[in-house]
Amino acid sequence: MSHNPVPSGPPLPILTVRLARIPILAAILAFFVSAADAQPAGGIGGTLPTITETQMYRFAKELNTDFLVPNLAVTNARIALAGAALAIPSDEAAIAARAADLAQAEFSLASLKADAFANIQASTDRLSREQAALLVANGGRYSPPGGLGGNVQPMDFADREGYVPIFDGVSLAGWDGNPKFWRVEDGAIVGESTPANPSGNNYLVYREVQAHDFNLKFEVKVDANGGTGLQYRSRTGIPWLAGINDNVVRNVGPVNLDWMQTGPQADFWPSQPWTGQFYSENTVIRILARRGQVVESFGNANKRILGSVGDPAELQALIKPNDWNEYQIIARGPVCIHIINGQVMSVMIDDDPESSNNWSGEFGIEIEATTKVYFRNLWLKRLN
């Protein structure tokens, strides 16, 4: 981006003297001068380091959009000064008058921008010294190249800004399930089913939140060849479609629908191709998007693959058996995304607003086979 030329002759000293008479403007001018000295070679390339989205919008508005009229006055004054300077015969009085007009227009614009900048620096959107130096080098303007995408930050699974924990690490407070199978052990929720204590399909339900659009982060581990799943947008009390093994009925009695969840599930079976897929628990939909697939449907109808996020076998190599895995679920309207260890595993799009995939519902943890499963660090950012 080219910088606006500074007119030679009287206007610059006049403007500098006037700025120096106003304490706040003088302080900001001094800061700008010292900050500009720190500008690294090569300029800024139209962007500011680590700028946040709120800063982007605020600076684009308050340091650009809000000054369209005074900017236009400066432009017109420059045009008038150029016209006077190039007039034949030369008229020094006219040149001086147009230079004074330009100085006044520049002074008015600088006064407004100084006040706006001072207000921004007094807010939570303040710029760091490095950012301010780069802003000065760019003529005091910020226009993100190609929109806001130029400042996308890398993924940070540990980032919990805007998130709240749904597991306290020491108890099952807020969670509801059969204590025969669920407990807290070493800072993790543990579900365990054994030949002597078989669970069948069994769920630990988080009762404190109903959510539709959200981000959920958690860590999960499974012993040996077992598996589990994280339920979301799910409901209890719905008749169970699958059969229950006799040994499970003998162990826990008739099915308790208050502990049985219906709805979307993020699968996790490290030894199986199901890990990362989208599964619809206790519905006729069942598997909707397998690992590696982007699938669109209308409930159980019109299913079609839109694309791929990777080869299922290659994605399998990113899953850590007998170890902790970082899992993220992103739900926005009809779109649900499953991410494991930083890799998108599957994307489901259900365009049927009445589908169970589009309910608002609860979260839960599943156990169904003879295995031991572990969940920890469950963090939720609920949008609605």
Secondary structure, DSSP 8 states (H G I E B T S, - for coil): --------STHHHHHHHHHHTSHHHHHHHHHHHHHHHT--TT--TT--TT--HHHHHHHHHHTTGGGHHHHHHHHHHHHHHHHHHT-SS--HHHHHHHHHHHHHHHHHHHHHHHHHHHHHHTSTT---HHHHHHHHHTTT----TTGGGGG-----TT--TT-EES--SS--TTEE--TTTEEEETTEEEEEE-SSS--SSEEEEEEEEEESSEEEEEEEEE-TT--EEEEEEEEESS---S---HHHHHHH-S--GGG-EEEEEEEE-TTSTTTT-EEEETSS-EEEE-TTEEEEEETTEEEEEEEESS-HHHHHTTS-TTS-EEEEEEEETTEEEEEETTEEEEEEEE--TTSGGG--EEEEEEE-SSEEEEEEEEEEEE--
